[in-house]
Amino acid sequence: MARRTTRLGRYHLTNRIAYGGMAEIFRGFTFDEEGYRHDVAIKKLLPDYVEDANFVAMLEDEYRLVSRLRHPNVAKVYELVQLQGHILIAMEYVDGRDLRTTVQKGHKTRFGLSYADVAYIMACAMDGLHHAHVAVDEDGTDLGVVHRDFSPSNVLLGYDGAVKICDFGIAKARRNRIETKTGVIKGKVRYMSPEQAFGHRLDRRSDVFSAGSVLYELCTGHPPFQAANEIDLIFRVREANPVPPRQRNPHLPPALARIIERSMARERSERYPSALALRDALVGFLKRHEPSYRRSRLARYMKRLWAPEIEADLRLLEDYVLDLPTGVPDDFGRNLLADAMGPDAPYARFSPRPTRITRAGSGQASAEFAPEITWGELTAGKTVVTPPRPDFDDPTEDGTGGP
């Protein structure tokens, strides 16, 4: 039985893929002026947050910052849009799974990530994180971004081997209108730096510590800090004295253990000075440990691990029919980031209305509006579909650029 997409502004929403304390997340898609389909993830704020003016202002500030980030290892943000009583965040859809659920399934199936996989994933993530850390405004002024919530659930792994960090929703920049008060703690406690757990002012080395905590968990199978309740956990994080990683896992390569320990040094001055420095250490380990490693290996791992889910997702989407009412004016709402993104931002070219491409006898192509079309037709070549993504630079290869 065919199901209709839910139309909201420029986007067609299909299935709900997550539900959290702040928002529902849907898979969706839209089209550009040439008919190319762009897959998106749509976060739809829950009503209580929509009605909280201070929260919406904070969200606007923080996503205004994130909208400036353009890097292959950072998931793009297209819009923060106010529409028909809703607040929507339109983001790049990464066709894959997050690192947290991937690790969980790997444990269940006994087909876990190798040390080489872990080093590659974290090197890519650090490249994206460094890009955020050194972001500047239009005048070249350092924005002073600190993610503050780096965790496995905020690292996305594509079935094509792409690695992208997301959810800078509590990111901190120096010039937000609404400042976080000193002593207020935001973020997942388990992966916090000690200074974050104390509520102190943070710099980019706080994210380095969080990355070290994630790396510790990936390599040992245990989080570095554990306690019976969140209050006790905060005290454990403040002490920053985890069991040495090789004591947890004697098989852990010593070089990787040293990277973890330096990342998680209690004193900021003893950590890697930047996400880029941590990235370089991970790439160095990877080149020594497994010099033939390439992105394609992560892609094969993801496709094998998630094969049943990939097939089920495709079958689910095939039956969707686009909701394209005729005679109704398009309402795209108000993008709260429009002034920061400028008139040439990608979202400005997005439309919910696809075109059907036909070939005339002369070989010339013409486009006509398709009033009703299914997802299956979109992916069967009856319309212009999303072109393949470029193969991003690989951290195991020489040359400039990131993972």
Helices and strands as residue ranges (DSSP letters): E 3-4, E 6-8, E 11-19, E 23-31, E 37-45, H 47-50, H 53-66, E 77-83, E 86-92, E 96-98, H 99-109, H 115-133, G 152-154, E 155-158, E 163-165, G 189-191, H 194-197, H 204-220, H 230-239, H 245-248, H 254-263, G 268-270, H 275-289, H 295-305, H 307-318, E 320-321, E 334-335, H 338-341, G 346-349, E 355-359, E 365-369, H 375-379
